[in-house]
Amino acid sequence: MIELDGSYLEGGGSLVRVALALSTLTGKEFKVTNIRSGRPNPGLKAQHLNAIKALKEICNAKTNNVELGSTLLHYIPNKIKSGTYEIDIGTAGSISLLLQALILPCMFAPSKVTLKIKGGTCGKWQASVDYLQNVLLPQTRRFVEKIELKVLKRGYFPKGGGEVSLEISPKLKLKDFSNLSSFLEELSLKTANIKLADQGKLEQIRGTVNVSSELEEKQVGDRIKNAATGKLKKYAIPINIRVDYANTLSIGGELVLWAKFSTEGEIDYDNPVILGADALVEKGKSSEQIGQEAAEKLIKEISSGTTVDEHLADQLISFMALLPGSNITARKISDHLQTNIYVAEKFLEIGFKVERDKISVEEK
């Protein structure tokens, strides 16, 4: 059994989510202690409990008795099943954070998996569903026939009420292999490595502002868009930022931006270089400040010359772990990233190497 220390480095929930994903995929049970001990309110949160609950359905997993605030989890996975699964976090708990535990194993189910999830679509200290849709998921297409995320309803803190649907059609199926080694061998033969070494040429910047309909009268969404566009127009490339006003249970919103790059005039389908940045609608922040904040974050990523932003870097670790020979460059090596490496190296016979801004993975 794999034993993990939940207080490792940043001591957050990322360790639990990555462990759940890799455990379900590899079939290896684990125990984690000191869950989220580095946070003001330690222990499991609503999105972790709902991820565990969903995995009990998806793969008949068994666990010790866990509840909100539990600091110990003993998780025993079983075989992954296909089907449609409905998950209601019940709060503004993060849909995207919950998906970090589910996407990876569902990619290798016996057939199509559909996840219908209710909760928060954006919030503090998380990548939003729009970021997942436009920055992370394009990197995961190599593993599947199809992966498509639809945002059906927006949900902001504190009431939530957002809804998304994620449809995954597998290409390689775990059930077709007698053991993990033969599956991983076939995966490496049939799947392009994650090779994001050179940033390339900036081609376009896109984005989406989603805010509550109560803010439409003051043109909050449009002002956010205009402020971001004003900061970014120095690049003299196409900039397309969409504004959506939505009926929501709580007032809120965000701006998500992403920059696309090309090599020799073409955007690489297998290895697209896409840098993301975002900013939340918050009390005490003007629309102009929100637009400028997201734009400044994106400018910092573009100026670094690297190929993935800080948040994508840590989210890619578990996918890179399946494809030794993969490499990326990142502006910042975060504690999140190093924590995810710690977990991935426990479940798979691989080793990560971090040299300044370059992260690579090889078989042990």
C-alpha positions in Angstrom: 0.0 0.0 0.0 1.2 3.5 -0.9 1.5 5.9 2.1 1.3 9.6 1.6 1.9 12.6 4.0 -0.8 15.2 3.4 1.4 17.9 5.0 4.0 17.6 2.2 5.2 21.1 1.0 2.0 23.2 0.5 -0.1 20.8 2.5 -3.3 21.3 0.3 -6.0 19.3 -1.3 -4.1 18.8 -4.6 -2.2 15.8 -3.1 -5.5 14.0 -2.4 -7.0 14.7 -5.8 -3.9 13.5 -7.7 -3.6 10.4 -5.5 -7.3 9.6 -6.1 -6.8 9.9 -9.9 -3.6 7.8 -10.1 -4.8 5.2 -7.6 -8.0 4.6 -9.6 -6.0 4.4 -12.8 -3.2 2.1 -11.5 -5.4 0.0 -9.2 -3.0 0.7 -6.3 -4.5 1.5 -2.9 -3.2 4.3 -0.7 -3.5 5.9 2.7 -3.0 9.6 3.3 -2.6 11.2 6.7 -2.6 14.9 7.7 -4.9 15.9 4.9 -4.8 19.6 4.1 -2.8 20.3 7.3 -1.3 23.4 5.6 -4.7 25.1 5.4 -6.6 27.2 7.9 -9.5 24.6 8.0 -7.7 21.2 7.6 -9.2 18.0 6.4 -11.4 17.0 3.5 -13.7 19.6 1.9 -17.0 19.1 0.0 -15.3 18.7 -3.4 -13.0 16.0 -2.0 -15.9 14.1 -0.4 -17.9 14.3 -3.6 -14.9 13.1 -5.7 -14.6 10.1 -3.3 -18.3 9.5 -3.5 -18.2 9.6 -7.3 -15.3 7.2 -7.5 -17.2 4.8 -5.3 -19.7 4.7 -8.1 -17.3 4.8 -11.0 -15.0 2.1 -9.8 -16.7 0.5 -6.7 -13.9 2.0 -4.5 -13.8 1.3 -0.8 -12.7 3.7 1.9 -12.6 4.2 5.6 -15.4 6.3 7.1 -14.7 9.9 5.9 -16.6 13.1 6.4 -16.0 16.9 6.2 -12.8 17.6 8.0 -11.4 14.1 8.0 -7.6 14.1 7.9 -7.1 10.4 7.1 -8.2 8.6 4.0 -7.6 5.0 3.1 -8.7 4.4 -0.5 -9.0 1.0 -2.3 -9.9 1.3 -6.0 -11.6 -1.3 -8.2 -12.2 -1.6 -11.9 -13.4 1.5 -13.7 -16.9 1.5 -15.2 -18.4 3.6 -18.0 -21.8 5.3 -17.7 -23.4 8.6 -16.7 -22.7 10.0 -13.3 -24.5 12.9 -11.5 -22.6 14.7 -8.8 -23.9 17.6 -6.7 -21.3 19.2 -4.5 -24.1 21.0 -2.8 -22.2 24.3 -2.3 -20.0 26.6 -4.4 -17.3 23.8 -4.0 -15.1 23.8 -7.1 -16.3 21.7 -10.0 -12.9 22.0 -11.7 -11.0 20.8 -8.5 -13.3 17.8 -8.2 -12.7 17.0 -11.9 -8.9 16.7 -11.2 -9.7 13.5 -9.4 -12.0 12.1 -12.1 -10.8 13.0 -15.6 -7.7 10.9 -15.7 -9.2 7.5 -14.8 -12.4 8.2 -16.8 -10.2 8.6 -20.0 -9.6 4.8 -19.9 -13.0 3.5 -19.0 -14.6 0.6 -21.0 -16.7 3.1 -23.1 -18.1 6.6 -22.9 -18.3 8.4 -19.5 -20.6 11.4 -18.9 -20.1 13.5 -15.8 -22.9 15.9 -14.8 -21.7 18.1 -12.0 -23.3 20.8 -9.9 -21.2 23.3 -7.8 -19.0 26.3 -8.3 -17.8 27.2 -11.8 -15.1 29.6 -10.5 -13.7 30.8 -7.3 -10.6 31.7 -5.3 -7.5 29.4 -5.4 -8.8 27.3 -8.3 -8.7 27.0 -12.0 -12.2 27.7 -13.3 -14.2 25.5 -15.7 -13.5 27.9 -18.5 -9.8 27.5 -17.9 -10.2 23.7 -17.9 -12.1 23.9 -21.2 -9.7 26.2 -23.0 -6.3 25.6 -21.5 -6.1 22.1 -19.9 -8.4 20.0 -22.0 -6.7 20.7 -25.3 -3.6 19.0 -23.8 -5.6 15.9 -22.9 -7.1 15.2 -26.4 -4.1 13.0 -27.2 -5.4 10.3 -24.8 -9.0 10.0 -26.0 -11.3 9.9 -29.0 -13.3 12.9 -27.6 -13.4 15.1 -24.5 -15.9 17.9 -24.4 -16.9 20.2 -21.5 -20.1 22.1 -21.6 -21.0 24.9 -19.1 -24.7 24.7 -18.6 -25.1 27.2 -15.7 -22.8 29.5 -13.8 -22.4 29.1 -10.1 -20.5 31.6 -7.9 -19.6 31.8 -4.2 -21.3 31.3 -1.7 -24.4 29.6 -3.1 -23.0 27.8 -6.2 -25.6 26.3 -8.4 -23.4 26.0 -11.4 -23.7 23.0 -13.8 -21.4 21.4 -16.3 -21.4 18.3 -18.4 -18.2 16.5 -19.3 -18.3 13.8 -22.0 -15.2 11.5 -22.4 -15.0 8.9 -25.2 -12.0 6.6 -24.5 -9.5 5.5 -27.1 -7.5 3.0 -25.0 -9.4 1.0 -22.5 -7.9 -0.4 -19.3 -10.1 -3.5 -19.4 -8.4 -4.7 -22.6 -5.0 -5.2 -20.8 -4.0 -7.9 -18.4 -1.8 -5.6 -16.3 -0.8 -2.0 -15.8 2.6 -2.4 -17.5 1.1 -3.6 -20.8 -1.4 -0.8 -20.8 1.3 1.8 -20.2 3.5 0.3 -22.9 0.6 0.5 -25.4 -0.3 4.0 -24.3 3.3 5.2 -24.9 3.2 3.7 -28.4 -0.2 5.1 -29.4 0.0 8.5 -27.7 2.1 11.6 -28.6 4.3 12.7 -25.7 3.7 16.1 -24.1 6.5 18.1 -25.8 6.2 21.8 -25.0 9.7 23.1 -25.3 9.5 26.3 -27.4 6.9 29.0 -26.9 6.8 29.9 -30.6 5.0 32.9 -32.1 2.1 34.6 -30.4 -0.9 34.3 -32.8 -4.0 35.3 -30.9 -5.5 36.1 -27.5 -9.0 34.9 -26.6 -11.0 35.2 -23.5 -14.4 35.0 -21.8 -15.9 37.3 -19.2 -18.8 35.7 -17.3 -20.7 37.8 -14.8 -24.1 37.8 -13.0 -26.9 39.5 -14.9 -27.4 41.9 -12.0 -24.1 43.5 -13.1 -25.2 44.1 -16.7 -26.8 47.5 -16.0 -23.4 48.9 -14.9 -21.8 47.2 -17.9 -19.4 45.4 -15.7 -18.6 42.6 -18.2 -17.9 45.1 -21.0 -15.7 47.3 -18.9 -13.7 44.3 -17.8 -13.3 43.3 -21.4 -12.3 46.8 -22.5 -9.7 47.2 -19.7 -8.1 43.8 -20.6 -8.1 44.6 -24.4 -6.5 48.0 -23.7 -3.6 46.3 -21.9 -3.1 43.6 -24.5 -3.5 45.6 -27.8 0.3 46.3 -27.8 0.7 42.8 -29.2 -1.0 43.8 -32.5 -2.7 40.4 -32.9 -6.3 39.4 -33.0 -7.9 39.7 -29.5 -11.4 38.2 -29.1 -13.0 38.4 -25.6 -16.6 37.2 -25.3 -18.9 38.7 -22.6 -21.7 36.6 -21.1 -24.2 37.8 -18.4 -25.8 34.9 -16.5 -28.7 34.3 -14.1 -26.9 33.1 -10.9 -27.8 32.4 -7.3 -24.9 34.6 -6.0 -23.4 37.7 -7.6 -20.0 37.1 -9.0 -17.9 36.4 -12.1 -14.5 36.3 -13.7 -12.3 36.9 -16.7 -10.3 34.1 -18.2 -7.8 34.8 -20.9 -5.7 32.5 -23.0 -2.9 33.1 -25.6 -2.3 30.8 -28.5 1.1 30.3 -30.1 2.3 28.8 -33.4 5.4 27.1 -34.8 6.2 27.8 -38.4 2.8 29.4 -38.8 0.8 26.5 -37.5 -0.8 25.7 -34.1 0.3 22.2 -33.1 -2.8 20.1 -32.5 -1.0 17.4 -30.4 1.1 19.9 -28.4 -0.7 23.3 -28.5 1.1 26.1 -26.6 -1.7 27.9 -24.7 -1.0 30.2 -21.8 -3.8 31.1 -19.5 -4.6 33.8 -16.9 -7.6 34.9 -14.9 -9.1 37.4 -12.4 -12.2 37.1 -10.2 -15.0 39.7 -9.8 -14.6 40.7 -6.1 -16.0 43.4 -3.8 -13.7 46.4 -3.6 -12.2 45.8 -7.1 -13.3 47.9 -10.0 -14.1 46.4 -13.4 -11.1 48.1 -14.8 -8.8 46.6 -12.1 -10.1 43.1 -12.8 -9.5 43.4 -16.6 -6.0 44.8 -16.0 -5.1 42.2 -13.4 -5.9 39.3 -15.8 -4.1 41.0 -18.7 -1.0 41.7 -16.5 -0.9 38.0 -15.4 -1.0 36.9 -19.1 1.6 39.4 -20.1 3.9 38.0 -17.4 3.4 34.5 -18.8 4.0 35.5 -22.4 7.1 37.6 -21.4 8.6 34.6 -19.6 9.1 32.7 -22.9 7.9 29.5 -21.4 5.3 27.1 -22.7 2.8 26.5 -19.9 1.5 28.9 -17.2 2.1 28.3 -13.5 -1.3 26.5 -13.0 -1.2 24.3 -16.1 2.3 23.2 -15.1 1.0 21.5 -11.9 -2.1 20.1 -13.6 -0.1 18.4 -16.4 2.1 16.4 -14.0 -0.2 13.4 -13.7 -0.7 13.3 -17.5 3.1 13.6 -18.1 3.7 10.7 -15.7 1.9 8.4 -18.1 4.2 9.4 -21.0 7.9 9.3 -20.1 9.9 11.4 -22.4 7.5 14.3 -22.0 8.8 17.8 -21.1 7.4 21.3 -20.5 8.8 24.7 -19.5 7.1 26.9 -16.8 7.7 30.4 -15.5 7.3 29.3 -11.9 8.0 25.9 -10.2 5.3 26.0 -7.5 4.8 23.9 -4.4 1.7 22.5 -6.0 3.8 21.2 -8.9 6.4 19.6 -6.6 3.6 18.1 -4.5 2.0 16.5 -7.6 5.5 15.1 -8.6 5.8 13.6 -5.1 2.5 11.8 -5.6 3.0 10.7 -9.2 6.4 9.2 -8.4 4.8 7.0 -5.7 2.3 5.4 -8.1 4.3 5.0 -11.3 7.9 3.8 -12.1 9.0 7.2 -13.3 11.2 10.1 -12.2 10.7 13.8 -12.8 13.6 16.2 -13.2 13.3 19.9 -12.6 16.0 22.2 -14.0 15.3 25.9 -13.7 12.2 26.3 -15.8 12.2 22.9 -17.5 10.3 19.9 -16.1 10.8 16.5 -17.7 9.9 12.9 -16.9 11.6 9.6 -17.7 11.1 5.9 -16.8 13.0 4.7 -13.8 
